[in-house]
């Protein structure tokens, strides 16, 4: 087997590397887009949870007022 490194061999390897790099750039771009979508969805979910917590707090306040009016609370 001839172990000589020729310009043609180097050129062939560089072409393959260039193709691989191009694929990796595309994949990274796709992953960035997907990550942005995940972050946006997560942000929306946090806002929704915050809204639910706010509604639960208001309901809790209303229940406490009803209990006080009906004298259903323990005074001990």
Backbone as CSV, one residue per row, in Angstrom:
resi,resn,N_x,N_y,N_z,CA_x,CA_y,CA_z,C_x,C_y,C_z
1,UNK,0.850,-1.181,0.000,0.000,0.000,0.000,0.891,1.238,0.000
2,UNK,0.591,2.136,-0.862,1.362,3.362,-0.985,0.849,4.376,0.024
3,UNK,1.711,4.876,0.911,1.322,5.801,1.968,1.521,7.249,1.596
4,UNK,1.680,7.532,0.324,1.937,8.906,-0.107,0.673,9.750,-0.001
5,UNK,0.844,10.935,0.514,-0.257,11.891,0.613,-0.144,12.828,-0.577
6,UNK,-1.171,12.774,-1.406,-1.144,13.595,-2.613,-2.070,14.795,-2.462
7,UNK,-1.886,15.734,-3.341,-2.769,16.906,-3.344,-4.219,16.496,-3.601
8,UNK,-4.393,15.479,-4.441,-5.737,15.004,-4.746,-6.403,14.427,-3.492
9,UNK,-5.653,13.684,-2.704,-6.181,13.116,-1.469,-6.557,14.226,-0.493
10,UNK,-5.677,15.188,-0.327,-5.954,16.319,0.568,-7.190,17.078,0.096
11,UNK,-7.286,17.313,-1.208,-8.426,18.032,-1.766,-9.722,17.254,-1.523
12,UNK,-9.669,15.944,-1.697,-10.841,15.093,-1.489,-11.303,15.153,-0.026
13,UNK,-10.353,15.069,0.885,-10.691,15.131,2.315,-11.279,16.497,2.672
14,UNK,-10.688,17.558,2.132,-11.194,18.910,2.408,-12.600,19.112,1.855
15,UNK,-12.888,18.542,0.683,-14.240,18.637,0.123,-15.251,17.935,1.021
16,UNK,-14.872,16.754,1.507,-15.771,16.017,2.411,-16.005,16.816,3.683
17,UNK,-14.939,17.391,4.237,-15.073,18.192,5.458,-15.965,19.405,5.216
18,UNK,-15.835,20.027,4.051,-16.646,21.188,3.725,-18.134,20.804,3.659
19,UNK,-18.433,19.651,3.073,-19.817,19.161,3.017,-20.364,18.877,4.409
20,UNK,-19.533,18.247,5.239,-19.948,17.950,6.611,-20.212,19.236,7.396
21,UNK,-19.345,20.229,7.207,-19.516,21.513,7.900,-20.810,22.198,7.466
22,UNK,-21.122,22.106,6.191,-22.350,22.697,5.669,-23.573,22.042,6.317
23,UNK,-23.553,20.728,6.429,-24.644,20.005,7.096,-24.761,20.417,8.559
24,UNK,-23.623,20.535,9.228,-23.637,20.918,10.644,-24.197,22.324,10.822
25,UNK,-23.857,23.244,9.918,-24.400,24.610,9.993,-25.917,24.583,9.870
26,UNK,-26.422,23.781,8.932,-27.867,23.657,8.757,-28.506,23.097,10.026
27,UNK,-27.908,22.036,10.587,-28.445,21.420,11.803,-28.442,22.396,12.974
28,UNK,-27.377,23.164,13.140,-27.292,24.142,14.233,-28.361,25.218,14.046
29,UNK,-28.559,25.671,12.823,-29.584,26.678,12.537,-30.967,26.126,12.911
30,UNK,-31.218,24.863,12.544,-32.488,24.217,12.880,-32.663,24.105,14.396
31,UNK,-31.599,23.720,15.091,-31.671,23.598,16.551,-31.926,24.950,17.211
32,UNK,-31.326,26.009,16.679,-31.565,27.348,17.224,-33.028,27.741,17.070
33,UNK,-33.592,27.444,15.922,-35.006,27.749,15.684,-35.887,26.976,16.649
34,UNK,-35.598,25.693,16.793,-36.385,24.867,17.718,-36.249,25.352,19.163
35,UNK,-35.047,25.732,19.562,-34.814,26.211,20.925,-35.599,27.489,21.181
36,UNK,-35.632,28.375,20.190,-36.406,29.604,20.328,-37.882,29.280,20.521
37,UNK,-38.384,28.312,19.763,-39.783,27.921,19.908,-40.054,27.353,21.302
38,UNK,-39.145,26.548,21.813,-39.297,25.982,23.157,-39.300,27.101,24.203
39,UNK,-38.380,28.062,24.059,-38.311,29.173,25.008,-39.584,30.004,24.974
40,UNK,-40.124,30.255,23.777,-41.367,31.012,23.666,-42.522,30.258,24.302
41,UNK,-42.587,28.952,24.075,-43.649,28.138,24.673,-43.525,28.123,26.198
42,UNK,-42.309,28.005,26.681,-42.081,28.012,28.123,-42.517,29.349,28.723
43,UNK,-42.180,30.444,28.050,-42.597,31.761,28.523,-44.109,31.879,28.583
44,UNK,-44.791,31.381,27.550,-46.255,31.405,27.533,-46.829,30.568,28.674
45,UNK,-46.212,29.428,28.924,-46.682,28.554,30.010,-46.517,29.230,31.368
46,UNK,-45.406,29.915,31.563,-45.178,30.615,32.830,-46.209,31.704,33.026
47,UNK,-46.519,32.448,31.960,-47.535,33.499,32.055,-48.897,32.883,32.386
48,UNK,-49.227,31.766,31.746,-50.505,31.105,32.008,-50.586,30.624,33.454
49,UNK,-49.518,30.037,33.953,-49.493,29.557,35.345,-49.645,30.726,36.301
50,UNK,-48.997,31.830,35.991,-49.112,33.022,36.826,-50.560,33.494,36.879
51,UNK,-51.230,33.469,35.738,-52.646,33.851,35.698,-53.503,32.929,36.535
52,UNK,-53.244,31.632,36.471,-54.004,30.664,37.271,-53.758,30.900,38.759
53,UNK,-52.500,31.143,39.128,-52.188,31.417,40.540,-52.903,32.666,41.029
54,UNK,-52.968,33.678,40.200,-53.658,34.913,40.565,-55.148,34.648,40.784
55,UNK,-55.738,33.871,39.893,-57.160,33.539,40.045,-57.392,32.723,41.315
56,UNK,-56.494,31.774,41.613,-56.631,30.977,42.835,-56.515,31.848,44.078
57,UNK,-55.605,32.829,44.053,-55.470,33.744,45.189,-56.755,34.526,45.410
58,UNK,-57.354,35.014,44.329,-58.614,35.759,44.454,-59.726,34.865,44.981
59,UNK,-59.778,33.621,44.496,-60.800,32.671,44.983,-60.594,32.378,46.463
60,UNK,-59.349,32.230,46.875,-59.049,31.967,48.278,-59.510,33.136,49.151
61,UNK,-59.261,34.369,48.694,-59.719,35.545,49.430,-61.237,35.569,49.541
62,UNK,-61.903,35.228,48.455,-63.371,35.227,48.473,-63.905,34.168,49.438
63,UNK,-63.304,32.984,49.439,-63.735,31.911,50.340,-63.522,32.334,51.794
64,UNK,-62.395,32.977,52.076,-62.137,33.450,53.443,-63.177,34.467,53.882
65,UNK,-63.553,35.388,52.987,-64.580,36.375,53.334,-65.921,35.702,53.594
66,UNK,-66.262,34.715,52.770,-67.523,33.979,52.959,-67.513,33.249,54.297
67,UNK,-66.397,32.599,54.615,-66.291,31.888,55.887,-66.445,32.842,57.070
68,UNK,-65.833,34.019,56.976,-65.963,34.993,58.070,-67.408,35.458,58.212
69,UNK,-68.073,35.735,57.108,-69.465,36.194,57.154,-70.378,35.138,57.747
70,UNK,-70.096,33.886,57.418,-70.923,32.796,57.928,-70.421,32.264,59.267
71,UNK,-69.364,32.868,59.744,-68.740,32.477,61.018,-68.379,31.003,61.019
72,UNK,-67.725,30.567,59.958,-67.308,29.169,59.816,-65.849,28.947,60.193
73,UNK,-65.158,30.001,60.574,-63.733,29.878,60.890,-63.545,29.581,62.368
74,UNK,-62.436,28.910,62.663,-62.076,28.648,64.049,-61.404,29.897,64.606
75,UNK,-61.738,30.280,65.801,-61.115,31.462,66.431,-60.047,31.061,67.421
76,UNK,-59.477,29.898,67.251,-58.534,29.427,68.228,-57.202,29.252,67.707
